[in-house]
Amino acid sequence: MTRQRILELASNESRGHRRIEDLFSERPDEIDVAMLEFVLHSLEEELQKHLNADTKDEPYWLSRSLDFLGRITNPDLLATLEAKAGGKLEGMIADVACSRLNTNSRTLDSIRENARRVLILMGGDAIITLIKQEPDSEHYWVRHGGLNWAFVHPDDNIANKLAEIASRPVTYDENGKSEQYLEFYQAITALAAIGNDTVLLEVLNHSGIVNVPKELVKFRSHRGRIPKKLTKPALQILQNSTSSEVKLLNALITAWLSNDADFIPAIRSILTQADLEGRVASYACIALEELGDSSDEFMGLAKRLARTESNSTWGLNALLKMGTHGFELVAELLKMQDINQSIEHEDQIIRALYESRVSRQKSIDAAVNYCQQPVHLFHDSLYDIAAEANEPNLREKILDVAFTADSISPTQQLRAIEGLAKFNVTRAVEAIEQAIQNYPNLERELCYLLVRNVPEFATEKLINLAIIVQRESFSRVAGQSLRKIDPRNVSCHIIKHLNGSNSSERKVTIELASWMPVPEITDALGHLTDHENFSEVRLAALVALEHHRRETNIRMLFSAFSSAIPKRQWSLMIVILDAADPYLLTDTNDPLWLGNILTDKIPAIFTRHANSVLSNRKRREK
C-alpha cells in the first residue's frame, strides 16, 4: 500500500492519524512530509477539543502520539516539526505538560516527558513555560525534572529561578545525604551554563556552600574571562592574611572559574602557607591547575601535595598536566613510595604515565613491579603495559592468564591478552577467539583488539565468529568493529557471505552489514530484499537497509549542527543521542564520534549532557 493511499484512508477517518502512528510505530522516519502534516493537524484538532471540554479526562492517548513524533530523525520531517514552533499546537502541548506537575513520583510522567522532548524538537519558546514552572513545584521529583533540563534555554527568568534554588539553605540527614544539596548541584550547574557571571558569583559567595562541582569552570568557559570588577573582591580576600577558611575557599572557587592568570601569585602564596592536608590546599591546587600554572614553584608544591594522605590525588593530577617534568616527578614518586603505603590509584597513574613518550619506559618498569605484587582483583592489572618489558617469567604468566578458563576476573584476562598481542600475535588471536565465546561482557574490547592486531584477517574472522556464536550482542559489536577496517576490504567479504547457501549464514551477515552503510553493501542488501526466498532473511535485509537510512539521517544532522543556533543545536543533539549507537558516538575513530561536532566552540554543557545520556544507554544495554 503506498503512502498516498494510506494518507487517503486516514483522511477519511475521525482519528486517522492513529492509523498512521500504528502502521509506522516502529519506523516513524518512513512517513513523508504530507503524512506528518496530517498527523500534526489532526493532533492539534484533537488537543483543542480536549482542552475545551468541560470535563477533561486524562490524555493518555497523547503520550503515544508524542512518543511517535519524538522518535523522528529524518531531517525533512524534523524541519516540518520545527515549523510548528510558535503555533497553537506547540502552546497546547506545553499546556498539557504543565498540567501534570502535581504528582511527586520518581517514576517519570510519560506524557510530560514526551511533551518535553517534542517541545525541544520544535525549538520554540514554549519549553520555557514548562521549565519555569517545574522548579516552583512543591514536589521534589517535579523540581528535579525541571532542573535536569534547565540548561537548554538561556532565559533570564530561568536563571533567576536557578539562583534562588541554589541560594536555599542545605541540611543533611544522619547519613550525610541531602535532597537540598542535589538541587543546589543541579541549579548551580545549569546556572554556570546559561546564567551571567554576576549572578553565578553572587550565589557562590552567599550560599555558604563550598562543595561545588569542579567542572563548573568548563560550563562557563565559553564566555571567556570573568571581568575583573567581579573578581576583585576574591583577589583581595586571597591577599588578606586574616581571611577565614570559608572566605578563602569561596575566593579560590572564584579564582578557578575566572580564567584570569593574575590570580596565580596570590594563590601560590596561599598554597605555600596552607596545611597540605586541608581543604584550602586542595582548592588552591585546583585553582592553579585550572589557571594553567606550570611554574617550578607550583610543581614543587604539587609534589609535596602528592605525598599527603588527603590531597594526593589533586597533587598528582596537577603534575600529570605539567608536561615532561611533571611526568618525571610522578614517576619518581612511584619509585620512591613506601612498600607499606602505596600511592592511591597507582594503576591509573602508571597508565597515565604510559601515554607520555618521555615517561613510557618508567611506566613499563612500574607496571612490571605492580604485576609482581599480589593480585589486585578490583584494579587494573597492567599486563598490557608490563608485557613490553623483556621479562620471560612475566611473559609466561601473561600467557597463562590469557588462556585461563572460567577466569574469576575477565578484565584481567583481557589485559593479559592485550599484553600477549605485544609479543605473540598468533597466540593472542587464539586467546581472543576463545574468550569471545566465553565472556560476552568483553566482546567489544576483544573485537577491537582483533581488528587492531590483525586487520588483514579480522573481517573474515569476525564474520565466521558471528556465524558460530549466533549471539545478537556479538553481531552488533562485530559489525561496529568492521567499521574500523578499510570498507573495500570488508565489502567483498560481506557480499560473499550474503550470497552463501546457508540462510542462517546470510541472516547473521546481514546483521553485520547493517553497520556498514557503503554503496556496494547497500546494493547487495537491496538485491536480497527482492530475491531472498526465506522471509526471516528478507526481513533482516529490510531492517538493515532502514539502519543505513537512519545513519544517513544522523550524518545530515551532524552536518547541520555547527551552523545551527543554540536552540536548534539542542534539538539536533537529543535526536542524535537517541538515534545513534552510544558506542559509535564515543568512538574517536568513527565518523559518528560526537567530538566531530562538540568542538571547543560549543558550550561544555552539551558534552556533559551527552556523556550522561550515553552512559545511561550503555548501562541499560549491558
C-alpha positions in Angstrom: 0.0 0.0 0.0 1.5 3.4 -1.0 1.9 6.3 1.4 -0.6 8.3 -0.7 -3.2 5.6 -0.3 -2.6 5.3 3.4 -3.0 9.1 3.7 -6.2 9.0 1.8 -7.7 6.3 4.1 -6.5 8.1 7.2 -8.0 11.4 6.0 -11.5 9.8 5.9 -11.4 8.6 9.5 -12.2 10.6 12.6 -8.9 9.8 14.2 -7.0 8.8 11.1 -3.6 10.0 12.4 -3.8 7.0 14.8 -3.8 4.7 11.8 -0.5 6.3 10.6 1.0 6.1 14.0 0.1 2.4 14.3 1.4 1.5 10.9 4.7 3.3 11.3 5.1 2.9 15.1 8.5 1.2 14.8 9.7 3.4 11.9 8.4 6.9 12.1 11.1 8.1 9.7 9.3 6.2 6.9 6.4 8.6 6.7 6.6 11.6 4.4 6.1 15.3 4.9 2.4 15.1 3.8 1.7 12.4 6.3 3.4 14.3 9.1 1.5 17.5 8.3 -1.7 15.5 8.5 -0.7 13.9 11.9 0.2 17.3 13.3 -3.0 18.9 12.1 -5.2 16.1 13.5 -3.3 16.2 16.8 -3.9 19.9 17.0 -7.6 19.5 16.5 -7.9 16.6 19.0 -6.0 18.6 21.6 -8.2 21.6 21.0 -11.3 19.5 21.7 -9.8 18.0 24.8 -8.7 21.4 26.3 -12.1 22.9 25.5 -14.1 20.1 27.1 -15.9 20.8 30.3 -14.7 17.5 31.8 -11.1 16.9 31.0 -10.2 13.2 31.1 -6.6 12.1 31.3 -5.0 12.5 27.9 -3.1 9.1 27.9 -3.7 8.8 24.2 -1.5 11.9 23.8 1.6 10.0 25.1 1.5 7.6 22.1 1.3 10.5 19.6 4.1 12.4 21.3 6.3 9.4 21.6 5.8 8.8 17.8 6.8 12.4 17.0 9.7 12.3 19.4 11.4 9.4 17.6 11.7 11.2 14.3 15.2 11.6 12.9 14.6 12.4 9.3 15.8 16.0 8.7 12.9 16.9 6.4 10.4 15.7 9.0 12.2 17.5 11.8 12.1 20.7 9.7 8.3 20.2 9.4 8.1 19.8 13.2 10.2 22.9 13.7 7.8 24.9 11.5 5.2 24.4 14.2 7.2 26.5 16.7 5.2 29.5 17.9 1.9 28.0 16.8 -1.2 26.7 18.6 0.0 23.1 18.7 3.2 23.9 20.5 1.3 26.0 23.0 -1.3 23.3 23.7 1.4 20.6 24.2 3.1 22.9 26.7 -0.3 23.5 28.5 -0.8 19.7 28.8 2.7 19.2 30.1 2.3 22.0 32.7 -1.0 20.5 33.9 0.9 17.4 35.0 3.1 18.9 37.8 1.0 17.7 40.8 2.5 14.2 41.4 5.6 13.6 43.5 6.7 10.4 41.9 10.2 9.2 41.0 8.6 7.4 38.0 8.7 9.8 35.0 5.4 11.0 33.8 5.3 9.7 30.2 3.1 12.5 28.9 5.1 15.3 30.4 8.5 13.8 29.3 7.3 13.0 25.8 5.9 16.5 25.6 9.2 18.0 26.8 11.0 16.1 24.0 8.6 17.3 21.3 8.8 20.9 22.5 12.6 20.8 22.4 12.5 19.3 18.9 10.1 22.1 17.8 12.7 24.6 19.0 10.3 27.3 20.1 9.9 29.2 23.3 7.1 27.0 24.8 9.6 24.8 26.5 10.5 27.8 28.7 7.0 27.7 30.1 7.4 24.1 31.3 11.0 24.6 32.7 10.0 27.8 34.6 7.0 26.1 36.3 8.7 22.9 37.3 11.2 24.4 39.8 8.2 26.2 41.5 6.6 22.9 42.3 6.1 21.7 45.9 7.2 18.2 44.8 10.8 17.3 44.8 10.7 15.0 41.7 8.9 17.6 39.7 11.6 20.1 40.5 14.2 17.5 39.8 12.8 17.1 36.2 12.9 20.8 35.5 16.4 21.3 36.9 17.7 18.4 34.8 16.7 20.4 31.6 17.1 24.0 32.8 20.2 24.5 30.6 18.6 24.0 27.2 17.3 27.6 27.0 19.3 30.7 28.3 16.3 32.6 29.7 16.7 35.3 32.4 13.7 34.1 34.3 15.0 30.6 34.4 18.5 31.9 35.5 16.9 33.9 38.4 14.9 30.8 39.5 18.1 28.7 39.4 19.8 31.4 41.5 17.0 31.3 44.0 17.2 27.5 44.4 20.9 27.5 44.7 20.7 30.0 47.5 18.4 28.0 49.7 19.8 26.5 53.0 21.1 23.0 52.8 20.6 20.4 55.5 21.9 16.8 55.7 20.4 13.7 57.3 22.3 11.3 59.6 23.8 9.5 56.6 25.1 12.7 55.1 22.6 12.8 52.3 20.6 15.8 51.3 17.9 16.5 48.6 18.6 20.2 49.0 22.3 19.7 48.1 21.3 17.7 45.0 19.1 20.6 44.0 21.9 23.0 44.7 24.2 20.9 42.5 21.7 20.8 39.6 20.9 24.5 39.9 24.5 25.8 40.1 25.5 23.6 37.2 22.7 24.9 34.9 23.4 28.5 36.1 27.0 28.2 35.2 26.0 27.1 31.7 23.3 29.7 31.0 23.5 32.4 33.6 25.6 35.5 33.7 28.7 35.6 35.8 27.4 38.3 38.2 24.5 36.1 39.3 26.7 33.0 39.5 29.4 34.6 41.7 26.8 36.2 43.9 25.2 32.8 44.6 28.5 31.1 45.2 29.7 33.7 47.6 26.4 33.9 49.6 25.2 30.3 49.6 27.6 29.2 52.2 28.4 26.0 50.2 31.9 25.4 49.2 31.4 21.8 48.0 30.9 22.8 44.3 31.5 20.7 41.2 35.0 21.3 39.8 33.5 21.1 36.3 31.7 24.4 36.7 34.8 26.0 35.2 34.1 24.2 31.9 30.4 25.1 31.8 31.1 28.8 31.8 34.4 28.8 29.9 32.8 29.6 26.6 32.1 33.1 28.0 35.9 33.8 28.4 37.5 35.6 31.3 35.3 36.9 34.1 35.5 40.7 34.3 38.0 41.9 36.9 35.4 44.1 38.6 33.6 40.9 39.6 36.6 39.0 40.8 38.4 41.9 42.6 36.8 41.1 46.0 38.0 37.5 45.7 41.6 38.6 45.0 41.5 40.9 48.0 40.4 38.1 50.2 43.3 35.9 49.0 45.8 38.7 49.7 44.4 39.3 53.2 46.3 37.1 55.7 43.4 37.3 58.2 40.7 35.9 55.9 38.7 33.0 57.3 38.8 29.5 55.8 35.3 29.8 54.3 36.1 33.1 52.7 39.4 31.7 51.3 37.6 28.7 49.8 34.9 30.9 48.2 37.6 33.2 46.8 39.5 30.2 45.4 36.4 28.9 43.7 36.0 32.3 42.1 39.7 32.2 41.1 39.4 28.8 39.3 36.3 30.0 37.5 37.9 33.3 36.5 40.2 32.2 33.7 42.4 35.1 35.0 46.1 34.3 35.4 46.5 37.4 37.6 45.3 35.3 40.5 48.3 32.9 40.3 50.8 34.8 42.6 48.2 35.2 45.4 47.1 31.5 45.1 50.7 30.2 45.2 51.3 32.2 48.4 48.1 30.7 49.9 49.2 27.1 49.0 52.7 27.7 50.4 51.3 28.6 53.8 48.3 26.2 53.9 48.0 23.0 55.8 48.7 20.5 53.0 46.2 18.0 54.4 43.4 20.7 54.4 40.7 21.9 52.0 42.4 25.2 51.3 45.4 23.4 49.9 43.3 21.2 47.6 41.2 24.2 46.4 44.4 26.2 45.8 45.9 23.4 43.8 42.7 23.1 41.7 42.7 26.8 41.0 46.4 26.9 39.9 45.8 23.8 37.7 42.7 25.4 36.1 44.6 28.7 35.5 47.4 26.9 33.8 50.3 27.5 36.2 53.2 25.3 35.2 55.9 27.1 37.2 58.7 25.3 39.1 57.2 26.7 42.3 53.8 25.1 41.7 55.4 21.9 40.6 57.3 21.7 43.9 54.1 22.4 45.8 52.1 19.9 43.8 54.8 17.3 44.5 54.5 17.9 48.3 50.7 17.7 48.0 51.0 14.4 46.1 52.7 12.8 49.2 49.8 13.8 51.5 47.1 11.4 52.7 44.1 13.7 52.0 45.1 15.6 48.9 47.5 13.3 47.0 45.0 13.0 44.1 45.0 16.7 43.5 48.7 17.0 43.5 49.2 14.0 41.2 46.6 15.4 38.8 48.3 18.7 38.7 51.7 17.1 38.0 50.3 15.0 35.2 49.2 18.1 33.4 52.5 19.9 33.6 54.3 18.1 30.7 57.6 16.4 30.7 58.9 17.5 34.1 55.6 16.8 35.8 55.6 13.2 34.4 59.1 12.7 35.6 58.2 13.8 39.1 55.2 11.4 39.2 57.4 8.6 38.0 59.9 9.5 40.7 57.1 9.4 43.4 56.1 5.9 42.2 59.7 4.7 42.5 60.2 6.2 46.0 56.9 5.1 47.5 57.0 3.0 50.7 56.1 -0.6 50.1 53.7 -0.5 53.0 52.0 2.7 51.9 51.5 2.7 48.1 50.2 5.7 46.2 46.4 5.8 45.8 45.2 4.9 42.3 48.7 3.6 41.4 47.4 1.6 38.5 45.7 4.7 37.0 48.8 6.8 37.4 51.0 4.2 35.8 48.6 4.1 32.8 48.7 7.9 32.6 52.5 7.9 32.5 52.4 5.4 29.7 50.6 7.9 27.5 53.6 10.2 27.5 56.6 9.2 25.4 59.0 10.8 27.9 57.8 8.6 30.8 56.7 5.5 29.0 59.7 3.4 30.0 59.3 4.4 33.6 55.6 3.4 33.3 56.6 0.0 31.9 59.1 -0.6 34.8 56.5 0.4 37.3 53.9 -1.9 35.7 56.3 -4.8 35.9 56.7 -4.2 39.7 52.9 -3.8 40.0 52.3 -7.1 38.3 54.6 -8.9 40.6 52.6 -7.8 43.6 49.6 -9.8 44.9 46.6 -9.9 42.5 44.6 -6.7 42.5 41.1 -8.0 41.7 39.5 -4.6 41.7 42.2 -2.7 40.0 43.7 -2.5 36.5 46.1 -5.5 36.2 48.5 -3.6 33.8 49.6 -6.8 32.0 49.3 -5.0 28.7 52.0 -2.4 29.7 54.2 -4.8 31.6 54.4 -7.1 28.5 56.6 -4.6 26.8 59.4 -5.4 29.2 61.5 -8.4 28.2 60.8 -10.4 31.3 60.5 -14.1 30.4 58.8 -15.1 33.7 56.3 -12.3 33.5 55.5 -13.1 29.9 54.9 -16.7 30.8 52.5 -15.6 33.4 50.7 -13.3 30.9 50.4 -16.3 28.5 48.8 -18.4 31.3 46.3 -15.7 32.3 45.3 -15.1 28.7 44.2 -18.7 28.3 42.6 -19.1 31.7 39.3 -21.0 31.6 36.5 -19.6 33.7 38.5 -16.7 35.0 37.2 -15.0 38.1 38.4 -11.7 36.7 37.7 -11.5 33.0 39.1 -7.9 32.8 42.5 -9.2 34.0 42.3 -11.8 31.3 41.6 -9.1 28.7 44.7 -7.1 29.9 46.7 -10.3 29.6 45.5 -10.9 26.0 46.4 -7.3 25.2 49.8 -7.9 26.6 50.2 -11.2 24.8 49.5 -9.5 21.5 52.6 -7.4 22.0 55.0 -10.4 21.9 53.0 -13.2 20.3 50.2 -12.1 18.0 49.3 -15.6 16.8 48.6 -16.9 20.3 46.8 -13.7 21.1 44.4 -14.2 18.3 43.7 -17.8 19.6 43.1 -16.4 23.0 40.7 -13.7 21.6 38.7 -16.3 19.7 38.4 -18.4 22.9 37.5 -15.5 25.1 34.8 -14.1 22.8 32.8 -17.3 23.2 33.3 -17.4 27.0 32.9 -13.8 28.0 30.1 -11.8 26.4 30.9 -8.8 28.6 34.4 -8.5 26.9 33.3 -9.0 23.3 33.6 -5.3 22.3 37.2 -4.9 23.6 38.2 -8.3 22.2 36.8 -7.4 18.7 38.6 -4.1 18.7 41.8 -5.9 19.8 41.4 -8.3 16.9 40.9 -5.5 14.4 43.9 -3.6 15.8 46.3 -6.5 15.7 45.4 -8.4 12.5 43.3 -6.0 10.3 44.1 -8.1 7.2 42.4 -11.2 8.7 39.9 -9.6 11.1 37.0 -9.3 8.7 36.8 -13.0 7.8 37.4 -14.0 11.4 34.7 -11.7 12.8 32.2 -12.9 10.2 33.0 -16.6 11.0 32.8 -16.0 14.7 29.4 -14.3 14.4 28.1 -17.3 12.4 29.4 -19.7 15.1 28.5 -17.7 18.2 25.0 -16.7 17.0 24.7 -14.0 19.7 22.8 -10.8 18.9 25.1 -8.7 21.1 28.2 -10.1 19.4 26.8 -9.4 15.9 26.2 -5.8 16.9 29.8 -5.5 18.3 31.4 -7.3 15.4 29.5 -5.1 12.9 30.7 -2.0 14.6 34.2 -3.3 14.7 34.2 -3.8 10.9 33.8 0.0 10.6 37.4 0.3 11.7 38.6 -1.7 8.6 39.0 -0.4 5.0 35.5 -0.7 3.6 36.8 -2.0 0.3 38.2 -5.0 2.2 35.1 -5.5 4.2 32.7 -5.2 1.3 34.0 -8.2 -0.7 33.9 -10.5 2.4 30.4 -9.3 3.4 29.0 -9.7 -0.1 30.5 -13.2 -0.4 28.7 -14.4 2.7 25.5 -12.6 1.7 25.5 -14.9 -1.3 26.1 -18.0 0.9 24.0 -21.1 0.5 23.0 -21.2 4.2 20.1 -19.0 5.3 21.5 -18.7 8.8 24.8 -17.5 7.4 23.1 -14.9 5.3 21.0 -13.6 8.2 24.0 -13.2 10.5 26.0 -11.5 7.7 23.1 -9.1 7.1 23.2 -8.1 10.8 26.9 -7.3 10.4 26.2 -5.5 7.1 23.7 -3.2 8.8 26.6 -1.3 10.3 28.4 -0.8 7.0 26.5 1.8 5.0 28.6 1.7 1.9 27.1 1.6 -1.6 28.2 -1.9 -2.6 26.7 -3.4 0.6 23.6 -1.4 0.4 23.0 -2.6 -3.2 23.6 -6.2 -2.1 21.0 -5.8 0.7 18.6 -4.4 -1.8 19.1 -7.4 -4.1 18.3 -9.7 -1.1 15.0 -7.9 -0.4 13.9 -8.6 -3.9 15.2 -12.2 -4.4 15.6 -13.8 -1.0 13.3 -16.9 -0.5 13.4 -17.0 3.3 11.1 -14.4 4.9 13.2 -14.1 8.0 16.3 -13.3 5.9 14.4 -10.8 3.7 13.0 -9.1 6.9 16.6 -8.8 8.3 17.7 -7.2 5.0 14.9 -4.6 5.2 15.9 -3.8 8.8 19.5 -3.4 7.7 18.5 -1.0 4.9 16.5 1.0 7.4 19.6 1.1 9.6 21.6 2.5 6.6 18.9 5.2 6.0 19.0 6.2 9.7 22.8 6.6 9.6 22.3 8.8 6.6 19.9 10.9 8.6 22.3 11.1 11.5 25.1 12.3 9.3 22.9 15.0 7.9 22.1 16.1 11.5 25.8 16.2 12.2 26.3 18.5 9.2 23.6 20.8 10.3 24.8 21.1 13.9 27.7 23.5 13.8 25.8 26.3 11.9 22.6 25.9 13.9 21.5 28.4 16.6 21.8 27.1 20.2 18.1 26.2 20.5 18.2 24.1 17.4 21.5 22.6 18.4 19.7 21.2 21.5 17.0 19.8 19.2 19.6 18.1 17.0 21.6 16.9 20.0 18.8 15.0 21.7 17.8 13.3 18.4 21.4 12.3 17.7 21.9 10.9 21.2 18.9 8.6 20.9 19.2 7.7 17.3 22.8 6.7 17.0 24.6 3.9 18.8 26.2 5.1 22.0 29.5 3.3 21.4 29.9 4.8 17.9 29.2 8.3 19.3 32.0 7.8 21.8 34.5 6.2 19.4 37.1 8.7 18.4 37.8 6.8 15.2 34.2 6.6 14.0 32.6 9.1 11.6 29.8 9.4 14.2 32.1 10.4 17.0 30.5 13.3 18.8 33.8 15.1 19.1 33.4 15.9 15.4 30.7 18.4 16.3 31.2 19.1 20.1 34.3 21.2 19.5 35.8 23.8 21.8 33.4 26.4 20.3 30.4 24.5 21.7 29.5 25.1 25.4 30.7 22.3 27.6 27.2 21.6 28.9 26.4 19.8 25.6 29.3 17.4 26.3 28.2 16.9 29.9 24.6 16.1 28.8 25.8 13.8 26.1 28.1 11.9 28.4 25.3 11.4 30.9 22.8 10.2 28.3 25.3 7.8 26.7 26.5 6.4 30.0 22.9 5.5 30.9 22.3 4.0 27.5 25.4 1.8 27.7 24.4 0.7 31.2 20.9 -0.3 30.1 22.3 -2.2 27.1 24.7 -4.4 29.1 
